[in-house]
Amino acid sequence: MDILREMGTDSKKAVEGIWIVLEDSGDHEVPEDEIGDRPAVKIARADNIHYQKALRKRLAPLVARGRRIGLDPEAQAKAEAESLHGTVLLDWRNLVAGNAPFDFSRANVVKVWTDIAYVVFKDRLAGLIQDAELFRLELQEEREKN
């Protein structure tokens, strides 16, 4: 078995990201110029090195303080969300929250990741960033053939 052919990850897409259109019929990758007015997110793999470094940097002071008084779960969740912004959650377009545009920003990523009102959207994003199939080499090669 050729493990790269069968299970290899496109390292460029895993870090630089892919655009996913969010549709009721199923989320799927699209080129940026085909998004139009559909809701879409640009995501990278959840375990990429940029996220790991950002998270380590944000958690370090919390862990140091946590040794004395315990790690604050809310502060930890905020640090994780801030680390996702720009490393895993790279952009989004055409999203609305409460009839108002919901622009891509660090504050809105934190809101999605920490506010219970957004938990279904958060779970959907979490599923996408963990979906190794979206970043597989084989799938990329097949898309290029079509």
DADA-V505117 format. One line per field, one symbol per residue. phi: phi as a letter, one per 40 degrees, with the letter a starting at -180 (. if undefined). burial: b if it has 16 or more other ideal C-beta (glycine too) atoms within 10 Angstrom, else e. Layout:
phi=???
burial=???
This chain:
phi=.cccccbcbcccccbcgbcbccbdchcacacdcbcgbccabbbbcccccccdcccdcccdccccccccbgcccccccccccccccgbbccaabgbbbggbdbccadccccdccbcdcbcccdcccdccccccdcbccdcccccccc
burial=eeeeeeeebbeebbbebbbbbbeeeebebbeeeebeeebbbbbbbbebeebeebbeebbeeeeeeeeeeeeeeeebebbbbbbbbbbbbbebbebeeeeeebebeeebbbbbbeeeebeebbeebeebbeeeebbbbeebeeeeee
